[in-house]
Amino acid sequence: MDKDVKRRELIETLKKLLAIDSTTGREQEILAFLSQYLEGLGFELSKEYVFNDRYNLIGIRGEPEYLIATHVDTVPTWDHPYTTEPKIEDTTIWARGVVDTKGQIAALLNAIKDDSNAPCAVAFFVDEEVGGQGSFKFHPPKKFKGAVVLEPTDLKIANKQAGSVEIVVECFGKCAHGAVPKKGDNAIDTFIEIYQTIKGLSYLKTTPKEFKDAGLTLGKLEGGIDCQIVPSRCVGELDIPIYSEKDKDELFSCLEDLKKRYNFNYTVVYMDMPCEISAEEGVVQYLAKAVKKEINLEFTGMCAWTDAANLMKKGIPSVIFGAGSLHTCHCPDERLDIDDLFKLYRIFINFLQG
């Protein structure tokens, strides 16, 4: 097929996916679309209910050895100017969910349509953006040699995933008139000192090269009423990466030491350990072979949590791969290059053909 014709077809498929609101909790419509699409391509489908009427969709055609999996839910609009109607300019498409992960799905759907005889297994999960319960409750319908989890990796193979600890830090102080702050104890000042201490942890200053863009994120901070009142309370939410068991120990040792010096509490909201598979693992080599036919082969690490973590806990060696850049996801400039979408499609064709 002519490259320009295929590009237009990929865009049309992607536009159909983007037109469906699949914000977490509202995945049913896009799953119905996928069911109809896959059914017409000879897939045996099953639904795996996760919450009430919300379900994972699993499809199998033939006798595949590997699973291709991703999630269908997206984060809310969060000020993205293009939601169900994308903006297309030159070779770029802007839209909420275009990278995370509807572009990945569009490339996959076209590949399994154009190679209609290839064995293939797919799993579309719900709830990845909130609790990850879709992949957590997934029961593999057969034994797979490995899985490819579709997430944005700039078309690099991510065989490592960072862990993370999300905590809520609540600091306490003493109220006083803002003109005499020395009579009070500023809870925001306390939080800042705690934050800077955590940020200065040795392992966070020597980030592994495959996670060079990772780091501590202060995502939310609340405290104070007015500059004329010394704040007596401050609450901050932190997402802290960890790359090993040793890093986790260093982090929690630091927190306990800080509690001896400051008046604060912390609550662990979520924690997941890092995971990885060898670059020599079968699924990695199988994917690498498909990639090398189209582009230069590069490896990287995935800084964010993905469904690969749950699949690996189920004994399925999993690698993370896809088009687009993680840093644009969840942001108002989430966007995907059409050339990369086409490259991803071609890599899927190679993967299916083996």
C-alpha positions as CSV (number, residue, x, y, z in Angstrom):
1,M,0.0,0.0,0.0
2,D,1.2,3.5,-0.8
3,K,2.7,5.2,2.3
4,D,0.6,8.4,1.9
5,V,-2.6,6.3,1.6
6,K,-1.6,4.3,4.7
7,R,-0.9,7.4,6.7
8,R,-4.3,8.8,5.9
9,E,-5.9,5.5,6.9
10,L,-4.0,5.6,10.2
11,I,-5.2,9.1,10.9
12,E,-8.8,8.2,10.2
13,T,-8.6,5.3,12.6
14,L,-7.0,7.5,15.2
15,K,-9.7,10.2,14.7
16,K,-12.4,7.6,15.4
17,L,-10.7,6.6,18.6
18,L,-10.2,10.2,19.7
19,A,-13.8,11.0,19.0
20,I,-14.8,8.6,21.9
21,D,-14.5,10.0,25.4
22,S,-12.8,7.2,27.4
23,T,-11.8,9.1,30.5
24,T,-11.2,6.6,33.3
25,G,-14.6,5.2,34.3
26,R,-16.1,5.8,30.9
27,E,-14.3,3.1,28.9
28,Q,-17.3,1.2,27.7
29,E,-17.9,3.0,24.4
30,I,-14.3,2.6,23.1
31,L,-14.3,-1.1,24.2
32,A,-17.5,-1.6,22.2
33,F,-15.8,0.0,19.2
34,L,-12.7,-2.3,19.6
35,S,-15.0,-5.3,20.0
36,Q,-16.7,-4.7,16.7
37,Y,-13.4,-4.0,15.0
38,L,-11.7,-7.2,16.3
39,E,-14.7,-9.4,15.8
40,G,-14.6,-8.5,12.1
41,L,-11.0,-9.7,11.9
42,G,-11.5,-13.1,13.2
43,F,-10.7,-12.6,16.9
44,E,-12.2,-14.7,19.7
45,L,-13.2,-12.1,22.3
46,S,-13.8,-12.3,26.0
47,K,-14.8,-9.7,28.6
48,E,-13.2,-9.7,32.0
49,Y,-15.2,-7.6,34.4
50,V,-13.3,-5.4,36.8
51,F,-15.8,-3.0,38.3
52,N,-19.6,-3.5,37.7
53,D,-20.0,-2.8,33.9
54,R,-16.3,-1.9,33.3
55,Y,-14.3,-4.7,31.8
56,N,-11.0,-5.6,30.1
57,L,-11.3,-6.8,26.5
58,I,-9.2,-9.8,25.5
59,G,-8.9,-11.0,21.9
60,I,-7.1,-13.9,20.4
61,R,-6.6,-15.0,16.8
62,G,-4.8,-18.2,16.0
63,E,-2.0,-19.4,18.3
64,P,0.1,-16.4,19.3
65,E,3.1,-16.7,21.6
66,Y,3.1,-13.1,22.7
67,L,0.6,-10.7,24.1
68,I,0.2,-7.0,23.0
69,A,-1.5,-5.0,25.8
70,T,-2.4,-1.4,26.6
71,H,-5.0,0.6,28.4
72,V,-8.0,2.4,26.8
73,D,-8.7,5.0,29.5
74,T,-7.3,8.5,29.4
75,V,-6.8,11.2,32.0
76,P,-9.3,14.1,32.1
77,T,-9.0,17.0,29.7
78,W,-6.8,18.9,32.2
79,D,-6.8,22.0,30.0
80,H,-5.9,20.3,26.7
81,P,-7.5,22.4,24.0
82,Y,-8.3,19.5,21.8
83,T,-10.3,16.6,23.2
84,T,-12.6,14.6,20.9
85,E,-11.6,16.7,17.9
86,P,-7.8,16.7,17.3
87,K,-5.8,19.5,15.7
88,I,-3.7,18.3,12.8
89,E,-0.9,20.6,11.6
90,D,1.8,19.5,9.2
91,T,2.9,16.1,10.6
92,T,1.6,16.6,14.1
93,I,-1.7,15.6,15.8
94,W,-2.7,17.3,19.1
95,A,-5.4,15.7,21.3
96,R,-6.0,14.3,24.7
97,G,-5.1,10.6,24.6
98,V,-3.4,10.8,21.2
99,V,-0.2,9.4,22.7
100,D,-1.6,7.9,25.9
101,T,-2.6,5.5,24.3
102,K,-4.9,5.9,21.3
103,G,-2.1,6.5,18.8
104,Q,-0.6,3.2,19.9
105,I,-4.0,1.5,19.4
106,A,-4.6,3.0,16.0
107,A,-1.3,1.7,14.7
108,L,-2.0,-1.8,16.2
109,L,-5.5,-2.0,14.7
110,N,-4.2,-1.2,11.3
111,A,-1.4,-3.7,11.5
112,I,-3.7,-6.6,12.6
113,K,-6.1,-5.6,9.8
114,D,-3.5,-5.5,7.1
115,D,-1.9,-8.8,8.2
116,S,-5.2,-10.6,8.7
117,N,-3.8,-14.1,8.9
118,A,-1.2,-13.4,11.6
119,P,-1.7,-15.0,15.0
120,C,-2.3,-12.2,17.6
121,A,-3.3,-11.8,21.2
122,V,-4.4,-8.4,22.5
123,A,-5.6,-7.1,25.9
124,F,-7.2,-3.7,26.4
125,F,-7.3,-2.7,30.1
126,V,-9.4,-0.3,32.0
127,D,-8.4,1.9,35.0
128,E,-4.7,2.3,34.2
129,E,-4.7,6.0,34.9
130,V,-6.2,5.7,38.3
131,G,-5.6,2.4,40.1
132,G,-4.3,0.0,37.6
133,Q,-7.0,-2.5,38.6
134,G,-7.6,-3.6,35.0
135,S,-4.2,-5.3,34.6
136,F,-4.2,-6.3,38.3
137,K,-7.3,-8.4,37.8
138,F,-6.3,-9.7,34.4
139,H,-6.3,-13.5,34.1
140,P,-4.2,-14.5,31.1
141,P,-6.3,-16.9,28.9
142,K,-3.2,-18.9,28.0
143,K,0.5,-19.0,28.8
144,F,2.4,-16.3,26.9
145,K,6.2,-16.2,26.3
146,G,6.0,-12.4,26.9
147,A,4.1,-9.2,26.4
148,V,4.6,-5.9,24.7
149,V,2.9,-3.1,26.7
150,L,2.1,-0.1,24.6
151,E,3.1,3.2,26.1
152,P,5.1,6.2,24.7
153,T,8.8,5.5,24.6
154,D,9.9,7.5,21.6
155,L,10.1,4.2,19.7
156,K,12.8,3.0,22.1
157,I,12.5,-0.4,23.8
158,A,12.0,0.0,27.6
159,N,12.9,-3.2,29.4
160,K,13.2,-1.4,32.7
161,Q,10.5,0.5,34.7
162,A,11.2,2.7,37.6
163,G,9.3,2.3,40.9
164,S,7.7,5.1,42.8
165,V,6.4,6.1,46.2
166,E,3.6,8.6,46.5
167,I,3.3,10.2,49.8
168,V,1.2,13.0,51.4
169,V,3.2,15.1,53.9
170,E,1.3,17.1,56.5
171,C,3.3,19.7,58.4
172,F,2.2,21.5,61.5
173,G,3.2,24.9,62.9
174,K,2.0,27.7,65.1
175,C,-0.2,30.6,64.0
176,A,0.8,34.2,64.6
177,H,0.3,37.6,63.1
178,G,2.2,37.9,59.8
179,A,4.0,41.0,61.0
180,V,5.6,39.0,63.8
181,P,6.5,35.7,62.2
182,K,9.1,34.9,64.9
183,K,6.2,34.4,67.4
184,G,4.9,31.6,65.2
185,D,6.1,28.5,63.4
186,N,5.5,28.5,59.7
187,A,4.3,25.1,58.5
188,I,5.1,25.9,54.9
189,D,8.8,26.6,55.9
190,T,8.8,23.2,57.5
191,F,7.5,21.5,54.4
192,I,10.1,23.3,52.3
193,E,12.9,22.1,54.5
194,I,11.6,18.5,54.4
195,Y,11.1,18.7,50.6
196,Q,14.7,19.9,50.0
197,T,16.1,17.2,52.3
198,I,14.3,14.5,50.3
199,K,15.3,16.0,47.0
200,G,18.9,15.9,48.2
201,L,19.0,12.2,48.7
202,S,22.1,10.7,47.2
203,Y,20.3,8.2,44.9
204,L,18.2,11.0,43.4
205,K,21.3,13.0,42.5
206,T,22.8,10.0,40.6
207,T,19.8,8.9,38.5
208,P,20.5,5.9,36.3
209,K,21.2,7.0,32.7
210,E,18.1,5.2,31.4
211,F,16.0,7.3,33.7
212,K,17.8,10.6,33.1
213,D,14.5,12.6,33.0
214,A,13.1,11.1,36.2
215,G,13.0,12.8,39.5
216,L,11.0,13.9,42.5
217,T,7.7,15.7,41.7
218,L,5.9,18.0,44.1
219,G,2.5,17.8,42.5
220,K,0.3,19.6,44.9
221,L,0.9,22.0,47.8
222,E,-1.7,23.6,50.1
223,G,-1.1,25.9,53.1
224,G,-1.8,29.2,54.5
225,I,-4.7,31.7,54.3
226,D,-3.1,35.1,53.9
227,C,0.4,36.6,54.1
228,Q,-0.7,38.3,57.3
229,I,-1.1,35.0,59.1
230,V,1.7,32.5,59.8
231,P,0.4,29.2,58.4
232,S,-0.1,26.5,61.1
233,R,-0.7,23.7,58.5
234,C,0.7,22.7,55.1
235,V,0.0,19.6,53.0
236,G,2.0,18.5,50.0
237,E,1.8,15.5,47.7
238,L,5.1,14.0,46.5
239,D,5.9,11.4,43.8
240,I,9.3,10.0,44.5
241,P,11.0,7.6,42.1
242,I,12.9,4.5,43.3
243,Y,15.2,2.4,41.2
244,S,16.1,-0.4,43.7
245,E,15.3,-1.8,47.1
246,K,18.3,0.1,48.5
247,D,16.7,3.4,47.3
248,K,13.4,2.6,49.1
249,D,15.3,1.9,52.3
250,E,17.2,5.2,51.9
251,L,14.0,7.1,51.4
252,F,12.2,5.7,54.4
253,S,15.2,6.0,56.6
254,C,15.3,9.7,55.6
255,L,11.6,10.2,56.4
256,E,11.9,8.6,59.8
257,D,15.0,10.8,60.6
258,L,13.1,13.9,59.6
259,K,10.2,13.0,61.9
260,K,12.7,13.3,64.8
261,R,13.4,16.9,63.8
262,Y,10.1,18.3,62.5
263,N,6.4,18.3,63.4
264,F,4.9,16.4,60.5
265,N,3.2,13.2,59.4
266,Y,3.4,11.3,56.2
267,T,1.1,8.8,54.6
268,V,2.1,6.4,51.8
269,V,-0.7,6.6,49.2
270,Y,0.9,4.2,46.8
271,M,4.2,2.3,46.3
272,D,5.4,0.1,43.5
273,M,8.9,-1.4,43.2
274,P,10.9,-1.1,40.0
275,C,10.9,-4.0,37.6
276,E,13.0,-5.1,34.6
277,I,13.7,-7.9,32.2
278,S,17.0,-8.8,30.5
279,A,17.6,-7.4,27.0
280,E,18.2,-11.0,26.1
281,E,14.7,-12.1,27.0
282,G,12.7,-13.6,24.1
283,V,10.1,-11.0,23.9
284,V,12.7,-8.2,23.9
285,Q,14.7,-9.9,21.1
286,Y,11.5,-10.6,19.1
287,L,10.5,-6.9,19.3
288,A,14.1,-5.7,18.6
289,K,14.1,-7.7,15.4
290,A,10.9,-6.0,14.3
291,V,12.2,-2.5,15.2
292,K,15.5,-2.9,13.4
293,K,13.8,-3.4,10.1
294,E,12.4,0.1,10.3
295,I,14.6,2.3,12.6
296,N,17.8,2.3,14.7
297,L,17.4,0.1,17.8
298,E,17.7,2.0,21.1
299,F,16.9,1.0,24.7
300,T,15.6,3.2,27.5
301,G,13.8,3.0,30.8
302,M,10.1,3.8,31.5
303,C,9.9,6.5,34.3
304,A,6.2,6.0,34.9
305,W,4.1,3.1,36.2
306,T,2.6,1.0,33.4
307,D,0.5,-2.2,33.2
308,A,3.8,-4.1,32.6
309,A,4.3,-4.1,36.4
310,N,1.2,-6.2,37.0
311,L,1.9,-8.5,34.0
312,M,5.3,-9.2,35.3
313,K,3.9,-10.1,38.7
314,K,1.7,-12.7,36.8
315,G,4.9,-14.3,35.4
316,I,4.7,-12.7,31.9
317,P,8.0,-11.1,30.9
318,S,7.0,-7.6,29.7
319,V,8.6,-4.9,27.6
320,I,7.3,-1.4,27.1
321,F,7.2,0.2,23.7
322,G,5.4,2.9,21.7
323,A,5.4,6.1,19.7
324,G,5.4,9.6,21.2
325,S,7.0,11.2,24.2
326,L,6.0,10.6,27.8
327,H,6.7,14.2,28.9
328,T,3.7,15.5,26.8
329,C,1.2,13.1,28.3
330,H,-1.3,14.4,30.8
331,C,-0.3,18.0,29.6
332,P,-2.1,20.5,27.4
333,D,0.4,19.8,24.5
334,E,0.0,16.1,24.3
335,R,0.8,15.4,20.6
336,L,2.0,12.7,18.2
337,D,4.1,12.9,15.1
338,I,2.3,11.2,12.1
339,D,5.6,9.8,10.8
340,D,6.2,8.1,14.1
341,L,2.6,6.7,14.0
342,F,3.5,5.1,10.6
343,K,6.8,3.7,11.9
344,L,5.0,2.1,14.8
345,Y,2.5,0.6,12.4
346,R,5.3,-0.9,10.3
347,I,7.0,-2.3,13.4
348,F,3.7,-4.0,14.4
349,I,3.5,-5.5,10.9
350,N,7.1,-6.9,11.4
351,F,6.2,-8.1,14.9
352,L,3.2,-10.0,13.7
353,Q,5.1,-11.6,10.8
354,G,7.9,-12.7,13.1
